């Protein structure tokens, strides 16, 4: 079946603009995660969604970052008033459920460049 | 909360040589441990995972890893590296009862010399 997909694959924007990144998880996966991968860094957890529960937003770096998940499926990560330090690869992952032993399946990422 | 350390940022090995990538974790209970590989421009792919039982786990692409509780380690090994193994490798630790259930290491970049 189809894996996790993300769009766009690349996004170049000007400082101060808003951007939206999209993630389509694997069908039937109830948990969805967003990570940020900066150059030379590991994966930085941003936010996760589990079913209809309130999302865990503890990893969002500032109030310019927000995410939503509509209908328990597609998720959108929004970055407002982008800054150059927001440049990174944003990875989305999904898993069958939220538990430490559930494999996360990753999308190819969106590479965001803020000029 | 759990945490992961990958001490080696970059490793270079010759094709055909053996490989060991180090991973140390911190967690108060039995962890769930994973190794992922990320090829250039790709997402992360699971190589192998450890939940319980046999401490030596086999994964895809000829990789294996050994869980050593006494050393809080989960090192990844391959007896003979292929040029196609050049990639970034991430160790991760999960915890069943932690809602933020996965922590990743900073990664180790593997270069394979011909």
Interface residues (C-beta under 8 A of the other chain):
Chain A: X4 X33 X35 X40 X41 X42 X43 X45 X48 X50 X56 X58 X59 X91 X93 X98 X99 X100 X101 X102 X103 X104 X105 X106 X107 X108 X109
Chain B: X6 X9 X31 X32 X34 X36 X41 X42 X43 X44 X45 X46 X49 X51 X90 X94 X95 X96 X97 X98 X99 X100 X101 X102 X103 X104 X105 X106 X107
